[in-house]
Amino acid sequence: MSMLLPGLLMTVLVSASPPARLGEEAFGNDPVNKHSEWVKGVVDAANDRRRVYRRWVNGNEDFCFRGDAIAVNAALKLFAKIDDPKKLVVLLPDLGRTRSFENVLVKYVWKINVPSGIYLGMAKRVKGPSAMHLHPVMEIHLTGGLKAEELELPAGLAVVGAEDLMRKYRDARKNGETASTRGYGCHSLWRFGYGAGVVEELTTSINSEDSFVQLSAVGALGLMGQDARTAVPALKKLMGAAEVRLRDACKRALDKISKAKPAPKSDLRVGTMKAIRKVLDGRKKR
């Protein structure tokens, strides 16, 4: 059972074929109804008219939105009203992108994740470091034109940067109690190919003695695209593995990396990370 949830999530997020029985999704902003496990304020935040996509997998629900700085600041006010003292806002220096079950690219500026159902039950069972979330998280992406200094961050709201989220996932990858937890930590790092040392850590994990950790790390590197180009020699070497699933996973990862757009000479994500840190440091001094 401990392997079930991360495995299902990996299938939904990585597979190119539609996993129809694992969850549901919808484009647009049709209203959603309150879930029995949702605290006060979640429905209002989820039903923001700027929503472009939502996805539900085993109770773990994502709501994706697009809009300008005014829209984001309005969304921050709604999120701040959610009745959970441990809710979290994360400022990220990349573009908000995900794939639908049918592999349709979805672009967004901010996303709200609300853990509940099977996902939340599994997350509560994890002992020690974990990549899973127990409370609502709002992620705001700042490389698409939105600037950190334009944000109006409500007082009392916990706000962190990419480094903080990476730290959580890296800890799970390295120190998770089970292979399931370590594998999910690997998978969760796929968005952070720009982070110092992240690709190298995942390259180490592809040689793990546990097959789930290996597959998770290989899958994450593939999703990173050109950010993972330094891992190509290690992936090619692993192609000689006897296990068919691992060979196939390496082949898919190498194919994704080779077809991905080249990384820009000047990586805006690094500069944006510094701008975010400046805003967060200034907020601490108030």
Phi and psi restraints in degrees (value plus and minus 20) as a CYANA .aco file:
   2 SER   PHI     -84.4   -44.4
   2 SER   PSI     -42.1    -2.1
   3 MET   PHI    -106.7   -66.7
   3 MET   PSI     -34.5     5.5
   4 LEU   PHI     -85.2   -45.2
   4 LEU   PSI     -73.6   -33.6
   5 LEU   PHI     -85.0   -45.0
   5 LEU   PSI     -73.6   -33.6
   6 PRO   PHI     -77.4   -37.4
   6 PRO   PSI     -56.3   -16.3
   7 GLY   PHI     -81.9   -41.9
   7 GLY   PSI     -62.7   -22.7
   8 LEU   PHI     -86.2   -46.2
   8 LEU   PSI     -61.8   -21.8
   9 LEU   PHI     -83.3   -43.3
   9 LEU   PSI     -61.6   -21.6
  10 MET   PHI     -81.2   -41.2
  10 MET   PSI     -60.8   -20.8
  11 THR   PHI     -82.1   -42.1
  11 THR   PSI     -65.1   -25.1
  12 VAL   PHI     -85.9   -45.9
  12 VAL   PSI     -61.7   -21.7
  13 LEU   PHI    -103.8   -63.8
  13 LEU   PSI     -44.3    -4.3
  14 VAL   PHI    -127.6   -87.6
  14 VAL   PSI     -54.9   -14.9
  15 SER   PHI     -85.3   -45.3
  15 SER   PSI     123.2   163.2
  16 ALA   PHI    -107.8   -67.8
  16 ALA   PSI     -31.7     8.3
  17 SER   PHI    -117.6   -77.6
  17 SER   PSI     128.1   168.1
  18 PRO   PHI     -93.3   -53.3
  18 PRO   PSI      95.0   135.0
  19 PRO   PHI    -104.6   -64.6
  19 PRO   PSI      53.8    93.8
  20 ALA   PHI     -78.2   -38.2
  20 ALA   PSI     -50.3   -10.3
  21 ARG   PHI    -110.0   -70.0
  21 ARG   PSI     -21.0    19.0
  22 LEU   PHI    -115.3   -75.3
  22 LEU   PSI     -35.7     4.3
  23 GLY   PHI    -199.6  -159.6
  23 GLY   PSI    -184.6  -144.6
  24 GLU   PHI    -163.5  -123.5
  24 GLU   PSI     141.1   181.1
  25 GLU   PHI    -168.1  -128.1
  25 GLU   PSI     144.4   184.4
  26 ALA   PHI    -178.1  -138.1
  26 ALA   PSI     117.7   157.7
  27 PHE   PHI    -113.2   -73.2
  27 PHE   PSI     134.3   174.3
  28 GLY   PHI      75.1   115.1
  28 GLY   PSI    -184.7  -144.7
  29 ASN   PHI    -148.6  -108.6
  29 ASN   PSI      12.2    52.2
  30 ASP   PHI     -77.1   -37.1
  30 ASP   PSI     117.3   157.3
  31 PRO   PHI     -79.0   -39.0
  31 PRO   PSI     124.6   164.6
  32 VAL   PHI    -127.4   -87.4
  32 VAL   PSI     132.6   172.6
  33 ASN   PHI    -113.5   -73.5
  33 ASN   PSI     137.2   177.2
  34 LYS   PHI     -85.3   -45.3
  34 LYS   PSI     113.3   153.3
  35 HIS   PHI    -107.0   -67.0
  35 HIS   PSI     126.7   166.7
  36 SER   PHI     -78.7   -38.7
  36 SER   PSI     -46.4    -6.4
  37 GLU   PHI    -113.5   -73.5
  37 GLU   PSI     -24.0    16.0
  38 TRP   PHI    -100.1   -60.1
  38 TRP   PSI     117.7   157.7
  39 VAL   PHI    -103.0   -63.0
  39 VAL   PSI     149.9   189.9
  40 LYS   PHI     -78.7   -38.7
  40 LYS   PSI     114.4   154.4
  41 GLY   PHI      83.7   123.7
  41 GLY   PSI     -41.5    -1.5
  42 VAL   PHI     -84.8   -44.8
  42 VAL   PSI     -64.0   -24.0
  43 VAL   PHI     -81.5   -41.5
  43 VAL   PSI     -62.9   -22.9
  44 ASP   PHI     -82.8   -42.8
  44 ASP   PSI     -61.5   -21.5
  45 ALA   PHI     -87.5   -47.5
  45 ALA   PSI     -59.9   -19.9
  46 ALA   PHI     -90.0   -50.0
  46 ALA   PSI     -50.6   -10.6
  47 ASN   PHI    -113.2   -73.2
  47 ASN   PSI      -2.6    37.4
  48 ASP   PHI     -73.8   -33.8
  48 ASP   PSI     111.2   151.2
  49 ARG   PHI     -83.1   -43.1
  49 ARG   PSI     -32.9     7.1
  50 ARG   PHI    -106.4   -66.4
  50 ARG   PSI     -14.6    25.4
  51 ARG   PHI     -86.8   -46.8
  51 ARG   PSI     116.8   156.8
  52 VAL   PHI    -134.8   -94.8
  52 VAL   PSI     -35.4     4.6
  53 TYR   PHI    -185.7  -145.7
  53 TYR   PSI     127.2   167.2
  54 ARG   PHI    -161.7  -121.7
  54 ARG   PSI     131.6   171.6
  55 ARG   PHI    -162.8  -122.8
  55 ARG   PSI     115.9   155.9
  56 TRP   PHI    -142.8  -102.8
  56 TRP   PSI     108.2   148.2
  57 VAL   PHI    -158.3  -118.3
  57 VAL   PSI      90.0   130.0
  58 ASN   PHI      32.0    72.0
  58 ASN   PSI      17.5    57.5
  59 GLY   PHI      72.1   112.1
  59 GLY   PSI     -35.2     4.8
  60 ASN   PHI    -107.3   -67.3
  60 ASN   PSI      91.8   131.8
  61 GLU   PHI    -135.2   -95.2
  61 GLU   PSI     113.8   153.8
  62 ASP   PHI    -134.4   -94.4
  62 ASP   PSI     115.7   155.7
  63 PHE   PHI    -141.7  -101.7
  63 PHE   PSI     101.2   141.2
  64 CYS   PHI    -131.0   -91.0
  64 CYS   PSI     118.3   158.3
  65 PHE   PHI    -154.0  -114.0
  65 PHE   PSI     136.2   176.2
  66 ARG   PHI    -148.9  -108.9
  66 ARG   PSI     124.5   164.5
  67 GLY   PHI     150.5   190.5
  67 GLY   PSI     153.3   193.3
  68 ASP   PHI    -108.2   -68.2
  68 ASP   PSI    -190.5  -150.5
  69 ALA   PHI     -80.5   -40.5
  69 ALA   PSI     -58.1   -18.1
  70 ILE   PHI     -82.1   -42.1
  70 ILE   PSI     -62.8   -22.8
  71 ALA   PHI     -86.1   -46.1
  71 ALA   PSI     -61.2   -21.2
  72 VAL   PHI     -84.3   -44.3
  72 VAL   PSI     -62.1   -22.1
  73 ASN   PHI     -86.1   -46.1
  73 ASN   PSI     -54.8   -14.8
  74 ALA   PHI     -86.2   -46.2
  74 ALA   PSI     -59.4   -19.4
  75 ALA   PHI     -86.3   -46.3
  75 ALA   PSI     -55.9   -15.9
  76 LEU   PHI     -82.2   -42.2
  76 LEU   PSI     -58.5   -18.5
  77 LYS   PHI     -84.8   -44.8
  77 LYS   PSI     -60.1   -20.1
  78 LEU   PHI     -86.3   -46.3
  78 LEU   PSI     -63.1   -23.1
  79 PHE   PHI     -83.7   -43.7
  79 PHE   PSI     -58.0   -18.0
  80 ALA   PHI     -82.6   -42.6
  80 ALA   PSI     -43.3    -3.3
  81 LYS   PHI    -104.3   -64.3
  81 LYS   PSI     -27.7    12.3
  82 ILE   PHI     -82.9   -42.9
  82 ILE   PSI     110.7   150.7
  83 ASP   PHI    -102.3   -62.3
  83 ASP   PSI      44.5    84.5
  84 ASP   PHI    -165.6  -125.6
  84 ASP   PSI      89.4   129.4
  85 PRO   PHI     -84.7   -44.7
  85 PRO   PSI     -34.1     5.9
  86 LYS   PHI    -125.0   -85.0
  86 LYS   PSI      -7.1    32.9
  87 LYS   PHI     -84.4   -44.4
  87 LYS   PSI     137.4   177.4
  88 LEU   PHI    -161.1  -121.1
  88 LEU   PSI     120.6   160.6
  89 VAL   PHI    -129.8   -89.8
  89 VAL   PSI     113.5   153.5
  90 VAL   PHI    -141.0  -101.0
  90 VAL   PSI     106.3   146.3
  91 LEU   PHI    -118.5   -78.5
  91 LEU   PSI     102.0   142.0
  92 LEU   PHI    -138.9   -98.9
  92 LEU   PSI     123.8   163.8
  93 PRO   PHI    -112.8   -72.8
  93 PRO   PSI       3.0    43.0
  94 ASP   PHI    -145.4  -105.4
  94 ASP   PSI    -196.2  -156.2
  95 LEU   PHI    -107.4   -67.4
  95 LEU   PSI     120.9   160.9
  96 GLY   PHI    -101.0   -61.0
  96 GLY   PSI      93.0   133.0
  97 ARG   PHI    -164.7  -124.7
  97 ARG   PSI     123.2   163.2
  98 THR   PHI    -167.9  -127.9
  98 THR   PSI     156.8   196.8
  99 ARG   PHI    -142.0  -102.0
  99 ARG   PSI     118.6   158.6
 100 SER   PHI     -94.5   -54.5
 100 SER   PSI     154.5   194.5
 101 PHE   PHI     -78.6   -38.6
 101 PHE   PSI     -49.7    -9.7
 102 GLU   PHI    -113.7   -73.7
 102 GLU   PSI      -4.9    35.1
 103 ASN   PHI      49.5    89.5
 103 ASN   PSI       4.4    44.4
 104 VAL   PHI    -101.1   -61.1
 104 VAL   PSI     111.3   151.3
 105 LEU   PHI     -91.4   -51.4
 105 LEU   PSI     109.1   149.1
 106 VAL   PHI    -137.9   -97.9
 106 VAL   PSI      99.7   139.7
 107 LYS   PHI    -119.9   -79.9
 107 LYS   PSI     119.4   159.4
 108 TYR   PHI    -169.2  -129.2
 108 TYR   PSI     143.8   183.8
 109 VAL   PHI    -122.2   -82.2
 109 VAL   PSI     -58.7   -18.7
 110 TRP   PHI    -160.0  -120.0
 110 TRP   PSI     136.4   176.4
 111 LYS   PHI    -157.7  -117.7
 111 LYS   PSI     122.1   162.1
 112 ILE   PHI    -136.9   -96.9
 112 ILE   PSI     104.0   144.0
 113 ASN   PHI    -126.4   -86.4
 113 ASN   PSI     109.8   149.8
 114 VAL   PHI    -143.9  -103.9
 114 VAL   PSI      84.0   124.0
 115 PRO   PHI     -93.1   -53.1
 115 PRO   PSI     116.1   156.1
 116 SER   PHI    -184.0  -144.0
 116 SER   PSI    -195.5  -155.5
 117 GLY   PHI      38.1    78.1
 117 GLY   PSI    -164.2  -124.2
 118 ILE   PHI     -79.5   -39.5
 118 ILE   PSI     -61.6   -21.6
 119 TYR   PHI     -77.5   -37.5
 119 TYR   PSI     -70.0   -30.0
 120 LEU   PHI     -84.0   -44.0
 120 LEU   PSI     -59.5   -19.5
 121 GLY   PHI     -81.0   -41.0
 121 GLY   PSI     -62.0   -22.0
 122 MET   PHI     -87.3   -47.3
 122 MET   PSI     -61.2   -21.2
 123 ALA   PHI     -81.2   -41.2
 123 ALA   PSI     -57.2   -17.2
 124 LYS   PHI     -89.5   -49.5
 124 LYS   PSI     -43.2    -3.2
 125 ARG   PHI    -101.4   -61.4
 125 ARG   PSI     -39.3     0.7
 126 VAL   PHI     -89.9   -49.9
 126 VAL   PSI     108.2   148.2
 127 LYS   PHI    -122.0   -82.0
 127 LYS   PSI     117.4   157.4
 128 GLY   PHI      61.6   101.6
 128 GLY   PSI    -178.6  -138.6
 129 PRO   PHI     -76.5   -36.5
 129 PRO   PSI     118.8   158.8
 130 SER   PHI    -168.9  -128.9
 130 SER   PSI     125.7   165.7
 131 ALA   PHI    -112.2   -72.2
 131 ALA   PSI     -23.7    16.3
 132 MET   PHI    -106.4   -66.4
 132 MET   PSI     132.1   172.1
 133 HIS   PHI    -125.5   -85.5
 133 HIS   PSI     122.8   162.8
 134 LEU   PHI    -124.3   -84.3
 134 LEU   PSI     -32.6     7.4
 135 HIS   PHI    -155.4  -115.4
 135 HIS   PSI     141.0   181.0
 136 PRO   PHI     -76.3   -36.3
 136 PRO   PSI     119.3   159.3
 137 VAL   PHI    -149.6  -109.6
 137 VAL   PSI     112.0   152.0
 138 MET   PHI    -131.3   -91.3
 138 MET   PSI      99.4   139.4
 139 GLU   PHI    -125.0   -85.0
 139 GLU   PSI     110.3   150.3
 140 ILE   PHI    -138.9   -98.9
 140 ILE   PSI     107.6   147.6
 141 HIS   PHI    -122.1   -82.1
 141 HIS   PSI     110.0   150.0
 142 LEU   PHI    -137.9   -97.9
 142 LEU   PSI      -4.3    35.7
 143 THR   PHI    -120.0   -80.0
 143 THR   PSI     -27.7    12.3
 144 GLY   PHI    -110.9   -70.9
 144 GLY   PSI      -3.2    36.8
 145 GLY   PHI     103.0   143.0
 145 GLY   PSI     -50.7   -10.7
 146 LEU   PHI     -91.7   -51.7
 146 LEU   PSI     114.4   154.4
 147 LYS   PHI    -129.6   -89.6
 147 LYS   PSI     125.7   165.7
 148 ALA   PHI     -77.7   -37.7
 148 ALA   PSI     -58.5   -18.5
 149 GLU   PHI     -91.7   -51.7
 149 GLU   PSI     -30.7     9.3
 150 GLU   PHI    -103.2   -63.2
 150 GLU   PSI     -33.3     6.7
 151 LEU   PHI     -96.4   -56.4
 151 LEU   PSI     118.7   158.7
 152 GLU   PHI    -127.8   -87.8
 152 GLU   PSI      73.7   113.7
 153 LEU   PHI    -107.1   -67.1
 153 LEU   PSI      95.2   135.2
 154 PRO   PHI     -77.6   -37.6
 154 PRO   PSI     120.7   160.7
 155 ALA   PHI     -81.7   -41.7
 155 ALA   PSI     122.0   162.0
 156 GLY   PHI      65.6   105.6
 156 GLY   PSI     -27.6    12.4
 157 LEU   PHI    -109.2   -69.2
 157 LEU   PSI     108.0   148.0
 158 ALA   PHI     -90.9   -50.9
 158 ALA   PSI     103.9   143.9
 159 VAL   PHI    -151.1  -111.1
 159 VAL   PSI     110.7   150.7
 160 VAL   PHI    -151.5  -111.5
 160 VAL   PSI     152.5   192.5
 161 GLY   PHI    -128.5   -88.5
 161 GLY   PSI    -196.0  -156.0
 162 ALA   PHI     -79.7   -39.7
 162 ALA   PSI     -56.8   -16.8
 163 GLU   PHI     -79.7   -39.7
 163 GLU   PSI     -57.5   -17.5
 164 ASP   PHI     -87.8   -47.8
 164 ASP   PSI     -60.5   -20.5
 165 LEU   PHI     -90.0   -50.0
 165 LEU   PSI     -60.6   -20.6
 166 MET   PHI     -79.3   -39.3
 166 MET   PSI     -60.1   -20.1
 167 ARG   PHI     -80.6   -40.6
 167 ARG   PSI     -61.2   -21.2
 168 LYS   PHI     -83.4   -43.4
 168 LYS   PSI     -67.0   -27.0
 169 TYR   PHI     -89.9   -49.9
 169 TYR   PSI     -57.6   -17.6
 170 ARG   PHI     -85.9   -45.9
 170 ARG   PSI     -58.5   -18.5
 171 ASP   PHI     -82.9   -42.9
 171 ASP   PSI     -61.4   -21.4
 172 ALA   PHI     -85.7   -45.7
 172 ALA   PSI     -61.6   -21.6
 173 ARG   PHI     -80.1   -40.1
 173 ARG   PSI     -61.2   -21.2
 174 LYS   PHI    -109.7   -69.7
 174 LYS   PSI     -59.8   -19.8
 175 ASN   PHI    -137.2   -97.2
 175 ASN   PSI     -12.3    27.7
 176 GLY   PHI     -77.2   -37.2
 176 GLY   PSI     122.7   162.7
 177 GLU   PHI     -88.3   -48.3
 177 GLU   PSI     -53.5   -13.5
 178 THR   PHI    -139.3   -99.3
 178 THR   PSI     142.9   182.9
 179 ALA   PHI     -82.6   -42.6
 179 ALA   PSI     -54.4   -14.4
 180 SER   PHI     -80.6   -40.6
 180 SER   PSI     -65.7   -25.7
 181 THR   PHI     -86.1   -46.1
 181 THR   PSI     -63.1   -23.1
 182 ARG   PHI     -85.7   -45.7
 182 ARG   PSI     -58.8   -18.8
 183 GLY   PHI     -86.2   -46.2
 183 GLY   PSI     -61.1   -21.1
 184 TYR   PHI     -88.2   -48.2
 184 TYR   PSI     -51.8   -11.8
 185 GLY   PHI     -82.8   -42.8
 185 GLY   PSI     -62.7   -22.7
 186 CYS   PHI     -79.5   -39.5
 186 CYS   PSI     -70.7   -30.7
 187 HIS   PHI     -79.7   -39.7
 187 HIS   PSI     -60.7   -20.7
 188 SER   PHI     -85.7   -45.7
 188 SER   PSI     -37.6     2.4
 189 LEU   PHI    -103.4   -63.4
 189 LEU   PSI     -21.6    18.4
 190 TRP   PHI     -80.9   -40.9
 190 TRP   PSI     -46.0    -6.0
 191 ARG   PHI    -102.0   -62.0
 191 ARG   PSI     -25.9    14.1
 192 PHE   PHI    -134.9   -94.9
 192 PHE   PSI      20.8    60.8
 193 GLY   PHI     -83.3   -43.3
 193 GLY   PSI     -39.8     0.2
 194 TYR   PHI    -101.6   -61.6
 194 TYR   PSI     -31.6     8.4
 195 GLY   PHI     -93.1   -53.1
 195 GLY   PSI     115.8   155.8
 196 ALA   PHI     -78.0   -38.0
 196 ALA   PSI     101.8   141.8
 197 GLY   PHI      64.7   104.7
 197 GLY   PSI     -26.7    13.3
 198 VAL   PHI     -85.8   -45.8
 198 VAL   PSI     -67.2   -27.2
 199 VAL   PHI     -81.3   -41.3
 199 VAL   PSI     -60.3   -20.3
 200 GLU   PHI     -83.3   -43.3
 200 GLU   PSI     -59.1   -19.1
 201 GLU   PHI     -86.3   -46.3
 201 GLU   PSI     -62.4   -22.4
 202 LEU   PHI     -87.6   -47.6
 202 LEU   PSI     -54.3   -14.3
 203 THR   PHI     -83.1   -43.1
 203 THR   PSI     -54.9   -14.9
 204 THR   PHI     -86.4   -46.4
 204 THR   PSI     -60.1   -20.1
 205 SER   PHI     -90.1   -50.1
 205 SER   PSI     -40.9    -0.9
 206 ILE   PHI     -90.3   -50.3
 206 ILE   PSI     -30.2     9.8
 207 ASN   PHI    -125.4   -85.4
 207 ASN   PSI      -3.0    37.0
 208 SER   PHI     -81.9   -41.9
 208 SER   PSI     134.1   174.1
 209 GLU   PHI     -96.3   -56.3
 209 GLU   PSI     -34.7     5.3
 210 ASP   PHI    -117.5   -77.5
 210 ASP   PSI     107.4   147.4
 211 SER   PHI     -86.0   -46.0
 211 SER   PSI     -53.5   -13.5
 212 PHE   PHI     -86.5   -46.5
 212 PHE   PSI     -61.2   -21.2
 213 VAL   PHI     -83.6   -43.6
 213 VAL   PSI     -64.2   -24.2
 214 GLN   PHI     -77.4   -37.4
 214 GLN   PSI     -71.9   -31.9
 215 LEU   PHI     -82.1   -42.1
 215 LEU   PSI     -58.5   -18.5
 216 SER   PHI     -84.8   -44.8
 216 SER   PSI     -63.3   -23.3
 217 ALA   PHI     -87.2   -47.2
 217 ALA   PSI     -62.5   -22.5
 218 VAL   PHI     -82.1   -42.1
 218 VAL   PSI     -64.3   -24.3
 219 GLY   PHI     -81.5   -41.5
 219 GLY   PSI     -61.4   -21.4
 220 ALA   PHI     -83.1   -43.1
 220 ALA   PSI     -62.7   -22.7
 221 LEU   PHI     -82.8   -42.8
 221 LEU   PSI     -59.2   -19.2
 222 GLY   PHI     -82.8   -42.8
 222 GLY   PSI     -60.8   -20.8
 223 LEU   PHI     -89.2   -49.2
 223 LEU   PSI     -42.3    -2.3
 224 MET   PHI     -91.6   -51.6
 224 MET   PSI     -39.3     0.7
 225 GLY   PHI      44.8    84.8
 225 GLY   PSI    -155.1  -115.1
 226 GLN   PHI     -84.4   -44.4
 226 GLN   PSI     -40.6    -0.6
 227 ASP   PHI     -79.9   -39.9
 227 ASP   PSI     -46.4    -6.4
 228 ALA   PHI    -118.6   -78.6
 228 ALA   PSI      -2.5    37.5
 229 ARG   PHI     -81.3   -41.3
 229 ARG   PSI     -49.3    -9.3
 230 THR   PHI     -91.8   -51.8
 230 THR   PSI     -32.8     7.2
 231 ALA   PHI    -109.0   -69.0
 231 ALA   PSI     -25.3    14.7
 232 VAL   PHI     -75.9   -35.9
 232 VAL   PSI     -67.5   -27.5
 233 PRO   PHI     -78.2   -38.2
 233 PRO   PSI     -61.0   -21.0
 234 ALA   PHI     -87.8   -47.8
 234 ALA   PSI     -57.0   -17.0
 235 LEU   PHI     -87.6   -47.6
 235 LEU   PSI     -60.1   -20.1
 236 LYS   PHI     -84.6   -44.6
 236 LYS   PSI     -59.1   -19.1
 237 LYS   PHI     -83.4   -43.4
 237 LYS   PSI     -58.4   -18.4
 238 LEU   PHI     -91.0   -51.0
 238 LEU   PSI     -37.2     2.8
 239 MET   PHI     -79.1   -39.1
 239 MET   PSI     -39.8     0.2
 240 GLY   PHI    -102.7   -62.7
 240 GLY   PSI     -16.2    23.8
 241 ALA   PHI     -84.4   -44.4
 241 ALA   PSI     129.4   169.4
 242 ALA   PHI     -96.0   -56.0
 242 ALA   PSI     -46.0    -6.0
 243 GLU   PHI     -96.8   -56.8
 243 GLU   PSI     102.7   142.7
 244 VAL   PHI     -81.8   -41.8
 244 VAL   PSI     -64.6   -24.6
 245 ARG   PHI     -80.0   -40.0
 245 ARG   PSI     -58.6   -18.6
 246 LEU   PHI     -88.8   -48.8
 246 LEU   PSI     -61.5   -21.5
 247 ARG   PHI     -81.1   -41.1
 247 ARG   PSI     -63.8   -23.8
 248 ASP   PHI     -85.0   -45.0
 248 ASP   PSI     -59.4   -19.4
 249 ALA   PHI     -84.7   -44.7
 249 ALA   PSI     -61.6   -21.6
 250 CYS   PHI     -83.4   -43.4
 250 CYS   PSI     -61.1   -21.1
 251 LYS   PHI     -82.1   -42.1
 251 LYS   PSI     -63.9   -23.9
 252 ARG   PHI     -84.1   -44.1
 252 ARG   PSI     -62.7   -22.7
 253 ALA   PHI     -83.0   -43.0
 253 ALA   PSI     -65.4   -25.4
 254 LEU   PHI     -82.9   -42.9
 254 LEU   PSI     -57.2   -17.2
 255 ASP   PHI     -85.7   -45.7
 255 ASP   PSI     -62.5   -22.5
 256 LYS   PHI     -85.9   -45.9
 256 LYS   PSI     -61.7   -21.7
 257 ILE   PHI     -84.7   -44.7
 257 ILE   PSI     -62.3   -22.3
 258 SER   PHI     -89.0   -49.0
 258 SER   PSI     -51.2   -11.2
 259 LYS   PHI    -110.0   -70.0
 259 LYS   PSI     -30.8     9.2
 260 ALA   PHI     -89.8   -49.8
 260 ALA   PSI     133.5   173.5
 261 LYS   PHI     -85.7   -45.7
 261 LYS   PSI     122.7   162.7
 262 PRO   PHI     -79.4   -39.4
 262 PRO   PSI     124.6   164.6
 263 ALA   PHI     -88.3   -48.3
 263 ALA   PSI     121.5   161.5
 264 PRO   PHI     -85.3   -45.3
 264 PRO   PSI     130.5   170.5
 265 LYS   PHI     -81.7   -41.7
 265 LYS   PSI     -59.3   -19.3
 266 SER   PHI    -128.7   -88.7
 266 SER   PSI      88.3   128.3
 267 ASP   PHI    -102.1   -62.1
 267 ASP   PSI      87.2   127.2
 268 LEU   PHI     -82.6   -42.6
 268 LEU   PSI     -44.0    -4.0
 269 ARG   PHI     -83.8   -43.8
 269 ARG   PSI     -56.6   -16.6
 270 VAL   PHI     -85.1   -45.1
 270 VAL   PSI     -66.6   -26.6
 271 GLY   PHI     -84.6   -44.6
 271 GLY   PSI     -57.5   -17.5
 272 THR   PHI     -87.8   -47.8
 272 THR   PSI     -55.7   -15.7
 273 MET   PHI     -79.1   -39.1
 273 MET   PSI     -60.6   -20.6
 274 LYS   PHI     -86.8   -46.8
 274 LYS   PSI     -59.5   -19.5
 275 ALA   PHI     -85.1   -45.1
 275 ALA   PSI     -59.3   -19.3
 276 ILE   PHI     -84.9   -44.9
 276 ILE   PSI     -64.4   -24.4
 277 ARG   PHI     -82.2   -42.2
 277 ARG   PSI     -56.9   -16.9
 278 LYS   PHI     -82.8   -42.8
 278 LYS   PSI     -63.1   -23.1
 279 VAL   PHI     -84.8   -44.8
 279 VAL   PSI     -63.7   -23.7
 280 LEU   PHI     -87.0   -47.0
 280 LEU   PSI     -60.4   -20.4
 281 ASP   PHI     -84.8   -44.8
 281 ASP   PSI     -59.4   -19.4
 282 GLY   PHI     -85.8   -45.8
 282 GLY   PSI     -53.5   -13.5
 283 ARG   PHI     -87.5   -47.5
 283 ARG   PSI     -55.5   -15.5
 284 LYS   PHI     -85.9   -45.9
 284 LYS   PSI     -50.0   -10.0
 285 LYS   PHI     -98.6   -58.6
 285 LYS   PSI     -33.5     6.5
